Amino acid sequence: MTCGAGAARGQFAGTAGDFRNSRLRSSSPGESRGTSGGPATPVVFVVDDDVSVRESLELLIRTGGWQPELFESAHRFLGQPVQMTPSCLILDVAMPGLNGLELQDRIAAERPHMPIIFLTGYGDVPMTVQAMKAGAVEFLTKPFSDDVLLAAIAKAIERSRTALAHEIQLNSLRERYASLSRREREVMALVVAGLLNKQVGGELGISEITVKAHRGSVMRKMLAASLPVLVNMSSQLGIAPPREPAAVPSNTTFVRR
């Protein structure tokens, strides 16, 4: 982003009272910001090759109650470890090397819980459409007010908080699924596909009593209170439905395994 130091500072100028009021409007009741034992302070990352813009944004972000982290290039930003903290990224579109839209593609794959706010001194409709279709929260073209940017940050942080909560829940679900034995996973896949215990036994070559035992173990390990809950968990995990079950002759005798 190319602009002089004076222009950049003027762009993000505002009173401390305005910042505090904007932050109060965007904060959740009782939210802790960096206090011991409370939730971590949300982080606002800034990637812009103009030092004056980075400095001005740092002041705005701090006064708004968030933690700023500043980077002069996309490559420096990508070199930082992923933080599982509510966050967003304020990103310049036109930068040397990896540009803003290219970085957006990387973040979508590697940091899906981090919404992006684009800032640019110029912009065209196709560029804006591309950024918004890829999930950007806002695409702001200068000049814009501090309140508009603060509102965009608050919106992005809330979106990040929701995405992180979902990701944490999914990771916990994956850990529980990983605790299942191979046979328990096989039983689970067939049960959530709608097969009866007898059909599951026919598919796996085990007795119906053994199927019931494995099924009970699956429910306990997955913390599933009911079959519909287990089906929902399976959907979240992306477990593919098994092939069509084989017919089970009525006179079949199973050997317990």
Secondary structure, 3 states (H helix, E strand, C coil): CCCCHHHHHHHCCCCHHHHHHHHHHHCCCCCCCCCCCCCCCCEEEEECCCHHHHHHHHHHHHHCCCEEEEECCHHHHHCCCCCCCCEEEEEECCCCCCCHHHHHHHHHHHCCCCCEEEEECCCCHHHHHHHHHCCCCEEEECCCCHHHHHHHHHHHHHHHHHHHHHHHHHHHHHHHHHCCCHHHHHHHHHHHCCCCHHHHHHHHCCCHHHHHHHHHHHHHHHCCCCHHHHHHHHHHHCCCCCCCCCCCCCCCCCCCC
